[in-house]
Amino acid sequence: MSTSAQGAPFNVVLAVDQSEYSEFTFKWYLNHVHRPNYMLYIVHVPEHWGEMGRIMTPNKLHELMEQAKKMTDRLKENYLEWSFQHGVPDAKFASPQGHETWHEIIKYSESVGAGLIVIGSRGQGKLKRTFLGSVSDSVLHHSHVPVLVCRNKDASP
């Protein structure tokens, strides 16, 4: 992986959430993959509350949406600060809204011309993954660019 013939940066999308798995993946990426000519785009897709609005009060829905916004703001602040501390001062952070997290990650990677998507894995078992789905699995199977799925073998799911 390198820059294009014109010297343009190689764009990498790193998907994060509030879990320890994302923090591990971020640190692993910086220590093992990142290069000076890489442009890092960090993406977090907040919880989607669309259908829930029909079964809860407007006040409760507003409260949940505000909590999600505050959590996203904290993630943005933390990941951009960590990026700066690790010599990646140009990192960008985005939080697209959408129903399917995996789909938003792929759409975002296409919009920034990513050549690689990096995502963590919680290491769910086969049964849990079958019923709940897996964001990393869906990104892996639907992406048109390489996907690096990073799993911390020492973390318990």
MDTraj code that builds the backbone (N, CA, C; nanometers):
import mdtraj as md
import numpy as np

residues = "MET SER THR SER ALA GLN GLY ALA PRO PHE ASN VAL VAL LEU ALA VAL ASP GLN SER GLU TYR SER GLU PHE THR PHE LYS TRP TYR LEU ASN HIS VAL HIS ARG PRO ASN TYR MET LEU TYR ILE VAL HIS VAL PRO GLU HIS TRP GLY GLU MET GLY ARG ILE MET THR PRO ASN LYS LEU HIS GLU LEU MET GLU GLN ALA LYS LYS MET THR ASP ARG LEU LYS GLU ASN TYR LEU GLU TRP SER PHE GLN HIS GLY VAL PRO ASP ALA LYS PHE ALA SER PRO GLN GLY HIS GLU THR TRP HIS GLU ILE ILE LYS TYR SER GLU SER VAL GLY ALA GLY LEU ILE VAL ILE GLY SER ARG GLY GLN GLY LYS LEU LYS ARG THR PHE LEU GLY SER VAL SER ASP SER VAL LEU HIS HIS SER HIS VAL PRO VAL LEU VAL CYS ARG ASN LYS ASP ALA SER PRO".split()
xyz = np.array([
    [0.0832, -0.1166, 0.0000],
    [0.0000, 0.0000, 0.0000],
    [0.0881, 0.1233, 0.0000],
    [0.0599, 0.2128, -0.0905],
    [0.1385, 0.3339, -0.0984],
    [0.0564, 0.4440, -0.1610],
    [0.1217, 0.5559, -0.1908],
    [0.0516, 0.6655, -0.2556],
    [0.0303, 0.6325, -0.4012],
    [-0.0607, 0.7067, -0.4635],
    [-0.0857, 0.6876, -0.6050],
    [0.0307, 0.7445, -0.6847],
    [0.0262, 0.7249, -0.8160],
    [0.1330, 0.7730, -0.9027],
    [0.1504, 0.9247, -0.8922],
    [0.0436, 0.9978, -0.8636],
    [0.0504, 1.1423, -0.8505],
    [0.0933, 1.1855, -0.7109],
    [0.1182, 1.0937, -0.6212],
    [0.1608, 1.1278, -0.4861],
    [0.0466, 1.1574, -0.3903],
    [-0.0767, 1.1264, -0.4297],
    [-0.1911, 1.1481, -0.3419],
    [-0.1843, 1.0509, -0.2244],
    [-0.2380, 1.0895, -0.1099],
    [-0.2325, 0.9988, 0.0054],
    [-0.3188, 0.8744, -0.0149],
    [-0.2839, 0.7711, 0.0570],
    [-0.3621, 0.6477, 0.0606],
    [-0.4632, 0.6646, 0.1724],
    [-0.5916, 0.6557, 0.1408],
    [-0.6974, 0.6808, 0.2384],
    [-0.7398, 0.5526, 0.3094],
    [-0.7415, 0.5610, 0.4430],
    [-0.7815, 0.4484, 0.5270],
    [-0.9000, 0.4914, 0.6125],
    [-1.0056, 0.4092, 0.6143],
    [-1.1199, 0.4326, 0.7022],
    [-1.1091, 0.3358, 0.8186],
    [-1.1142, 0.3899, 0.9397],
    [-1.1099, 0.3092, 1.0606],
    [-1.2425, 0.3273, 1.1332],
    [-1.3193, 0.2205, 1.1442],
    [-1.4507, 0.2251, 1.2080],
    [-1.4364, 0.2042, 1.3579],
    [-1.5039, 0.2894, 1.4362],
    [-1.4936, 0.2805, 1.5817],
    [-1.6313, 0.2860, 1.6472],
    [-1.6356, 0.2357, 1.7690],
    [-1.7497, 0.2542, 1.8574],
    [-1.6931, 0.2803, 1.9964],
    [-1.7740, 0.2695, 2.0989],
    [-1.7275, 0.3019, 2.2340],
    [-1.6640, 0.1836, 2.3067],
    [-1.6374, 0.0766, 2.2363],
    [-1.5865, -0.0444, 2.3017],
    [-1.4348, -0.0471, 2.3143],
    [-1.3888, -0.1340, 2.4028],
    [-1.2455, -0.1588, 2.4186],
    [-1.1872, -0.2211, 2.2917],
    [-1.2691, -0.2914, 2.2143],
    [-1.2237, -0.3536, 2.0908],
    [-1.1822, -0.2472, 1.9894],
    [-1.2571, -0.1382, 1.9858],
    [-1.2219, -0.0287, 1.8949],
    [-1.0927, 0.0385, 1.9369],
    [-1.0767, 0.0583, 2.0649],
    [-0.9515, 0.1190, 2.1131],
    [-0.8327, 0.0298, 2.0784],
    [-0.8465, -0.0996, 2.0990],
    [-0.7399, -0.1935, 2.0646],
    [-0.7090, -0.1864, 1.9149],
    [-0.8137, -0.1863, 1.8321],
    [-0.7966, -0.1821, 1.6871],
    [-0.7270, -0.0537, 1.6439],
    [-0.7674, 0.0576, 1.7019],
    [-0.7059, 0.1861, 1.6705],
    [-0.5566, 0.1829, 1.7021],
    [-0.5211, 0.1371, 1.8201],
    [-0.3802, 0.1313, 1.8604],
    [-0.3030, 0.0314, 1.7739],
    [-0.3642, -0.0816, 1.7434],
    [-0.2980, -0.1819, 1.6603],
    [-0.2720, -0.1245, 1.5214],
    [-0.3715, -0.0569, 1.4655],
    [-0.3544, 0.0052, 1.3340],
    [-0.2377, 0.1045, 1.3360],
    [-0.2330, 0.1920, 1.4359],
    [-0.1265, 0.2923, 1.4418],
    [0.0113, 0.2274, 1.4559],
    [0.0201, 0.1213, 1.5327],
    [0.1489, 0.0561, 1.5571],
    [0.1953, -0.0358, 1.4440],
    [0.1024, -0.0894, 1.3655],
    [0.1399, -0.1918, 1.2686],
    [0.1110, -0.1589, 1.1229],
    [0.0243, -0.0653, 1.0950],
    [-0.0187, -0.0429, 0.9576],
    [0.0070, 0.1003, 0.9101],
    [-0.0218, 0.1979, 0.9920],
    [-0.0179, 0.3380, 0.9489],
    [0.1193, 0.3794, 0.8968],
    [0.1186, 0.4582, 0.7906],
    [0.2393, 0.5138, 0.7297],
    [0.2207, 0.6649, 0.7159],
    [0.3300, 0.7392, 0.7063],
    [0.3203, 0.8858, 0.6980],
    [0.2339, 0.9372, 0.5822],
    [0.2287, 0.8648, 0.4711],
    [0.1507, 0.9109, 0.3562],
    [0.0059, 0.8607, 0.3577],
    [-0.0380, 0.8018, 0.4669],
    [-0.1754, 0.7540, 0.4797],
    [-0.2621, 0.8639, 0.5411],
    [-0.3812, 0.8791, 0.4877],
    [-0.4789, 0.9719, 0.5446],
    [-0.5811, 0.8883, 0.6213],
    [-0.5949, 0.9176, 0.7511],
    [-0.6836, 0.8391, 0.8372],
    [-0.8188, 0.9072, 0.8527],
    [-0.9231, 0.8334, 0.8172],
    [-1.0620, 0.8777, 0.8330],
    [-1.1267, 0.7862, 0.9362],
    [-1.1593, 0.8419, 1.0505],
    [-1.2222, 0.7649, 1.1575],
    [-1.3728, 0.7835, 1.1457],
    [-1.4469, 0.6738, 1.1487],
    [-1.5920, 0.6820, 1.1330],
    [-1.6619, 0.6081, 1.2467],
    [-1.7651, 0.6730, 1.2981],
    [-1.8513, 0.6121, 1.4002],
    [-1.9957, 0.6322, 1.3560],
    [-2.0708, 0.5232, 1.3493],
    [-2.2123, 0.5321, 1.3129],
    [-2.2936, 0.5223, 1.4413],
    [-2.3560, 0.6346, 1.4813],
    [-2.4350, 0.6330, 1.6058],
    [-2.5545, 0.5378, 1.5972],
    [-2.6019, 0.5013, 1.7135],
    [-2.7202, 0.4153, 1.7246],
    [-2.8354, 0.4761, 1.6454],
    [-2.9081, 0.3917, 1.5719],
    [-3.0238, 0.4370, 1.4930],
    [-3.1506, 0.4166, 1.5762],
    [-3.2259, 0.5238, 1.5938],
    [-3.3457, 0.5171, 1.6782],
    [-3.4739, 0.5337, 1.5973],
    [-3.4669, 0.5300, 1.4647],
    [-3.5816, 0.5573, 1.3782],
    [-3.7089, 0.4829, 1.4143],
    [-3.7062, 0.3503, 1.4117],
    [-3.8268, 0.2719, 1.4377],
    [-3.8710, 0.2791, 1.5837],
    [-3.7759, 0.3039, 1.6734],
    [-3.8091, 0.3105, 1.8155],
    [-3.8973, 0.4312, 1.8472],
    [-3.8933, 0.5330, 1.7619],
    [-3.9739, 0.6528, 1.7836],
    [-4.1227, 0.6246, 1.7861],
    [-4.1642, 0.5144, 1.7274],
    [-4.3067, 0.4807, 1.7254],
    [-4.3537, 0.4180, 1.8556],
    [-4.2611, 0.3649, 1.9369],
    [-4.3052, 0.2943, 2.0570],
    [-4.2599, 0.3604, 2.1872],
    [-4.1952, 0.4772, 2.1785],
    [-4.1552, 0.5457, 2.3012],
    [-4.1984, 0.6911, 2.2952],
    [-4.1998, 0.7513, 2.4089],
    [-4.2424, 0.8909, 2.4147],
    [-4.1403, 0.9795, 2.3448],
    [-4.1860, 1.0942, 2.2926],
    [-4.0916, 1.1869, 2.2285],
    [-3.9803, 1.2315, 2.3236],
    [-4.0120, 1.2489, 2.4519],
    [-3.9100, 1.2902, 2.5483],
    [-3.8028, 1.1823, 2.5667],
    [-3.8453, 1.0568, 2.5757],
    [-3.7494, 0.9474, 2.5914],
    [-3.6624, 0.9339, 2.4658],
    [-3.7233, 0.9465, 2.3485],
    [-3.6487, 0.9392, 2.2242],
    [-3.5459, 1.0521, 2.2175],
    [-3.5873, 1.1719, 2.2544],
    [-3.4958, 1.2872, 2.2559],
    [-3.3799, 1.2627, 2.3533],
    [-3.4111, 1.2079, 2.4702],
    [-3.3075, 1.1780, 2.5702],
    [-3.2049, 1.0787, 2.5150],
    [-3.2540, 0.9726, 2.4518],
    [-3.1641, 0.8719, 2.3954],
    [-3.0777, 0.9306, 2.2831],
    [-3.1369, 1.0145, 2.2013],
    [-3.0629, 1.0765, 2.0924],
    [-2.9570, 1.1728, 2.1463],
    [-2.9882, 1.2438, 2.2522],
    [-2.8905, 1.3344, 2.3145],
    [-2.7750, 1.2553, 2.3759],
    [-2.8060, 1.1431, 2.4401],
    [-2.7003, 1.0587, 2.4961],
    [-2.6088, 1.0071, 2.3855],
    [-2.6678, 0.9662, 2.2728],
    [-2.5886, 0.9171, 2.1603],
    [-2.5008, 1.0276, 2.1038],
    [-2.5534, 1.1492, 2.0964],
    [-2.4754, 1.2620, 2.0457],
    [-2.3584, 1.2937, 2.1386],
    [-2.3823, 1.2930, 2.2685],
    [-2.2743, 1.3190, 2.3640],
    [-2.1664, 1.2114, 2.3565],
    [-2.2070, 1.0868, 2.3431],
    [-2.1111, 0.9776, 2.3324],
    [-2.0298, 0.9913, 2.2038],
    [-2.0954, 1.0271, 2.0949],
    [-2.0256, 1.0474, 1.9683],
    [-1.9266, 1.1629, 1.9789],
    [-1.9670, 1.2709, 2.0434],
    [-1.8769, 1.3857, 2.0632],
    [-1.7540, 1.3460, 2.1452],
    [-1.7741, 1.2627, 2.2491],
    [-1.6613, 1.2137, 2.3306],
    [-1.5678, 1.1271, 2.2469],
    [-1.6266, 1.0384, 2.1666],
    [-1.5449, 0.9535, 2.0794],
    [-1.4622, 1.0390, 1.9836],
    [-1.5255, 1.1368, 1.9237],
    [-1.4550, 1.2243, 1.8305],
    [-1.3383, 1.2933, 1.9000],
    [-1.3655, 1.3516, 2.0146],
    [-1.2606, 1.4214, 2.0898],
    [-1.1460, 1.3261, 2.1252],
    [-1.1806, 1.2089, 2.1775],
    [-1.0784, 1.1117, 2.2182],
    [-0.9951, 1.0618, 2.1007],
    [-1.0613, 1.0168, 1.9941],
    [-0.9869, 0.9593, 1.8824],
    [-0.9023, 1.0631, 1.8092],
    [-0.9522, 1.1854, 1.7965],
    [-0.8706, 1.2887, 1.7318],
    [-0.7518, 1.3281, 1.8198],
    [-0.7724, 1.3318, 1.9514],
    [-0.6613, 1.3615, 2.0424],
    [-0.5577, 1.2499, 2.0390],
    [-0.6020, 1.1244, 2.0437],
    [-0.5100, 1.0110, 2.0386],
    [-0.4340, 1.0105, 1.9060],
    [-0.5044, 1.0432, 1.7972],
    [-0.4388, 1.0495, 1.6663],
    [-0.3278, 1.1534, 1.6688],
    [-0.3591, 1.2701, 1.7209],
    [-0.2601, 1.3775, 1.7294],
    [-0.1397, 1.3339, 1.8126],
    [-0.1670, 1.2702, 1.9268],
    [-0.0596, 1.2239, 2.0155],
    [0.0300, 1.1191, 1.9487],
    [-0.0248, 1.0454, 1.8537],
    [0.0511, 0.9402, 1.7856],
    [0.1034, 0.9859, 1.6494],
    [0.1096, 1.1165, 1.6302],
    [0.1690, 1.1684, 1.5077],
    [0.0811, 1.1645, 1.3849],
    [-0.0511, 1.1623, 1.4049],
    [-0.1460, 1.1632, 1.2930],
    [-0.2370, 1.2855, 1.3106],
    [-0.1812, 1.4058, 1.2928],
    [-0.2573, 1.5276, 1.3218],
    [-0.3672, 1.5590, 1.2212],
    [-0.3630, 1.4974, 1.1030],
    [-0.4615, 1.5281, 0.9985],
    [-0.5817, 1.4344, 0.9997],
    [-0.5927, 1.3466, 1.0971],
    [-0.7043, 1.2512, 1.1004],
    [-0.8375, 1.3261, 1.0987],
    [-0.9332, 1.2659, 1.0308],
    [-1.0691, 1.3216, 1.0216],
    [-1.1642, 1.2276, 1.0937],
    [-1.2737, 1.2837, 1.1448],
    [-1.3745, 1.2037, 1.2149],
    [-1.5108, 1.2346, 1.1541],
    [-1.5885, 1.1310, 1.1286],
    [-1.7238, 1.1481, 1.0755],
    [-1.8188, 1.0574, 1.1506],
    [-1.9440, 1.1001, 1.1574],
    [-2.0465, 1.0177, 1.2222],
    [-2.1748, 1.0202, 1.1390],
    [-2.1736, 0.9465, 1.0277],
    [-2.2929, 0.9434, 0.9426],
    [-2.4088, 0.8729, 1.0130],
    [-2.5286, 0.9193, 0.9853],
    [-2.6501, 0.8601, 1.0420],
    [-2.7037, 0.7560, 0.9449],
    [-2.7552, 0.6477, 0.9982],
    [-2.8132, 0.5472, 0.9108],
    [-2.8624, 0.4271, 0.9879],
    [-2.9436, 0.3498, 0.9216],
    [-3.0069, 0.2338, 0.9833],
    [-2.9103, 0.1160, 0.9987],
    [-2.8309, 0.0891, 0.8963],
    [-2.7384, -0.0243, 0.8988],
    [-2.5951, 0.0262, 0.9139],
    [-2.5317, -0.0043, 1.0251],
    [-2.3967, 0.0438, 1.0524],
    [-2.2999, 0.0027, 0.9427],
    [-2.3008, -0.1237, 0.9036],
    [-2.2079, -0.1720, 0.8017],
    [-2.2245, -0.0955, 0.6709],
    [-2.3477, -0.0664, 0.6330],
    [-2.3746, 0.0037, 0.5080],
    [-2.3213, 0.1465, 0.5128],
    [-2.3369, 0.2126, 0.6264],
    [-2.2868, 0.3496, 0.6412],
    [-2.1339, 0.3528, 0.6360],
    [-2.0698, 0.2526, 0.6934],
    [-1.9233, 0.2453, 0.6890],
    [-1.8769, 0.2307, 0.5445],
    [-1.9406, 0.1450, 0.4698],
    [-1.9030, 0.1248, 0.3300],
    [-1.9311, 0.2504, 0.2482],
    [-2.0478, 0.3108, 0.2657],
    [-2.0791, 0.4345, 0.1926],
    [-1.9765, 0.5436, 0.2231],
    [-1.9398, 0.5565, 0.3499],
    [-1.8426, 0.6584, 0.3883],
    [-1.7065, 0.6287, 0.3251],
    [-1.6659, 0.5029, 0.3270],
    [-1.5359, 0.4677, 0.2687],
    [-1.5343, 0.4996, 0.1191],
    [-1.6444, 0.4781, 0.0521],
    [-1.6531, 0.5120, -0.0901],
    [-1.6451, 0.6631, -0.1103],
    [-1.7086, 0.7392, -0.0207],
    [-1.7111, 0.8851, -0.0362],
    [-1.5744, 0.9495, -0.0172],
    [-1.4856, 0.8855, 0.0595],
    [-1.3511, 0.9412, 0.0803],
    [-1.2462, 0.8710, -0.0057],
    [-1.2893, 0.7793, -0.0897],
    [-1.1966, 0.7082, -0.1771],
    [-1.0999, 0.6189, -0.1019],
    [-1.1508, 0.5508, 0.0000],
    [-1.0655, 0.4645, 0.0823],
    [-1.0111, 0.3473, 0.0018],
    [-0.8867, 0.3126, 0.0318],
    [-0.8251, 0.1941, -0.0260],
    [-0.8215, 0.0789, 0.0719],
    [-0.8630, 0.1066, 0.1973],
    [-0.8621, 0.0064, 0.3032],
    [-0.9611, 0.0476, 0.4111],
    [-1.0335, -0.0506, 0.4636],
    [-1.1198, -0.0302, 0.5803],
    [-1.0620, -0.1151, 0.6929],
    [-1.0484, -0.0545, 0.8102],
    [-1.0003, -0.1253, 0.9292],
    [-1.1128, -0.1249, 1.0303],
    [-1.1435, -0.2412, 1.0849],
    [-1.2548, -0.2524, 1.1787],
    [-1.2210, -0.3584, 1.2830],
    [-1.2695, -0.3394, 1.4032],
    [-1.2483, -0.4358, 1.5095],
    [-1.3539, -0.5439, 1.5072],
    [-1.3275, -0.6484, 1.5820],
    [-1.4217, -0.7584, 1.5948],
    [-1.4352, -0.7929, 1.7420],
    [-1.5576, -0.8163, 1.7832],
    [-1.5815, -0.8540, 1.9221],
    [-1.5611, -1.0031, 1.9434],
    [-1.5443, -1.0768, 1.8354],
    [-1.5216, -1.2205, 1.8477],
    [-1.6447, -1.2960, 1.8938],
    [-1.7618, -1.2554, 1.8444],
    [-1.8842, -1.3256, 1.8816],
    [-1.8799, -1.4691, 1.8320],
    [-1.9449, -1.5549, 1.9049],
    [-1.9551, -1.6937, 1.8613],
    [-2.0487, -1.7063, 1.7428],
    [-2.0480, -1.8239, 1.6808],
    [-2.1290, -1.8473, 1.5608],
    [-2.2785, -1.8276, 1.5866],
    [-2.3288, -1.8755, 1.6977],
    [-2.4706, -1.8648, 1.7279],
    [-2.5117, -1.7187, 1.7461],
    [-2.4365, -1.6448, 1.8253],
    [-2.4675, -1.5041, 1.8501],
    [-2.4596, -1.4234, 1.7206],
    [-2.3585, -1.4489, 1.6394],
    [-2.3403, -1.3783, 1.5134],
    [-2.4560, -1.4099, 1.4183],
    [-2.5070, -1.5337, 1.4217],
    [-2.6172, -1.5735, 1.3351],
    [-2.7433, -1.4952, 1.3685],
    [-2.7734, -1.4773, 1.4964],
    [-2.8962, -1.4091, 1.5359],
    [-2.8827, -1.2572, 1.5382],
    [-2.7683, -1.2060, 1.5800],
    [-2.7517, -1.0626, 1.5936],
    [-2.6814, -0.9983, 1.4745],
    [-2.6129, -1.0777, 1.3962],
    [-2.5353, -1.0223, 1.2856],
    [-2.4031, -0.9690, 1.3366],
    [-2.3166, -0.9326, 1.2450],
    [-2.1863, -0.8813, 1.2804],
    [-2.1535, -0.7681, 1.1846],
    [-2.1244, -0.6519, 1.2386],
    [-2.0897, -0.5375, 1.1550],
    [-1.9632, -0.5685, 1.0756],
    [-1.8615, -0.6214, 1.1434],
    [-1.7359, -0.6489, 1.0732],
    [-1.7562, -0.7528, 0.9629],
    [-1.8368, -0.8542, 0.9885],
    [-1.8642, -0.9569, 0.8889],
    [-1.9359, -0.8966, 0.7676],
    [-2.0331, -0.8098, 0.7918],
    [-2.1070, -0.7465, 0.6817],
    [-2.0176, -0.6527, 0.6012],
    [-1.9334, -0.5751, 0.6695],
    [-1.8398, -0.4879, 0.5980],
    [-1.7473, -0.5726, 0.5119],
    [-1.6937, -0.6779, 0.5692],
    [-1.6019, -0.7662, 0.4982],
    [-1.6655, -0.8214, 0.3701],
    [-1.7917, -0.8622, 0.3784],
    [-1.8563, -0.9266, 0.2650],
    [-1.9152, -0.8297, 0.1622],
    [-1.9327, -0.7027, 0.1976],
    [-1.9932, -0.6076, 0.1043],
    [-1.8976, -0.5011, 0.0521],
    [-1.7800, -0.4913, 0.1080],
    [-1.6853, -0.3876, 0.0672],
    [-1.6204, -0.4210, -0.0670],
    [-1.5921, -0.3157, -0.1432],
    [-1.5220, -0.3317, -0.2700],
    [-1.3729, -0.3030, -0.2553],
    [-1.3292, -0.2721, -0.1319],
    [-1.1872, -0.2507, -0.1048],
    [-1.1455, -0.3481, 0.0050],
    [-1.0162, -0.3722, 0.0217],
    [-0.9719, -0.4632, 0.1278],
    [-1.0187, -0.4188, 0.2655],
    [-1.0481, -0.5163, 0.3490],
    [-1.0925, -0.4922, 0.4866],
    [-0.9993, -0.5672, 0.5797],
    [-0.9474, -0.4951, 0.6781],
    [-0.8642, -0.5565, 0.7811],
    [-0.9518, -0.5659, 0.9062],
    [-0.9814, -0.6889, 0.9487],
    [-1.0591, -0.7110, 1.0697],
    [-0.9616, -0.7460, 1.1802],
    [-0.9613, -0.6638, 1.2835],
    [-0.8655, -0.6774, 1.3918],
    [-0.9357, -0.7312, 1.5162],
    [-0.8845, -0.8401, 1.5695],
    [-0.9440, -0.9002, 1.6874],
    [-0.8384, -0.9110, 1.7969],
    [-0.8725, -0.8636, 1.9142],
    [-0.7842, -0.8754, 2.0289],
    [-0.8085, -1.0113, 2.0919],
    [-0.7180, -1.1032, 2.0703],
    [-0.7378, -1.2393, 2.1204],
    [-0.7393, -1.2466, 2.2727],
    [-0.6885, -1.1414, 2.3407],
    [-0.6846, -1.1420, 2.4855],
    [-0.8096, -1.0866, 2.5504],
    [-0.8953, -1.0206, 2.4716],
    [-1.0175, -0.9635, 2.5272],
    [-1.1276, -1.0672, 2.5269],
    [-1.2085, -1.0677, 2.6310],
    [-1.3188, -1.1614, 2.6363],
    [-1.4425, -1.0960, 2.5781],
    [-1.5177, -1.1677, 2.4894],
    [-1.6359, -1.1108, 2.4256],
    [-1.7485, -1.0877, 2.5233],
])
top = md.Topology()
chain = top.add_chain()
for i, resn in enumerate(residues, 1):
    res = top.add_residue(resn, chain, resSeq=i)
    for name in ("N", "CA", "C"):
        top.add_atom(name, md.element.get_by_symbol(name[0]), res)
traj = md.Trajectory(xyz[None], top)
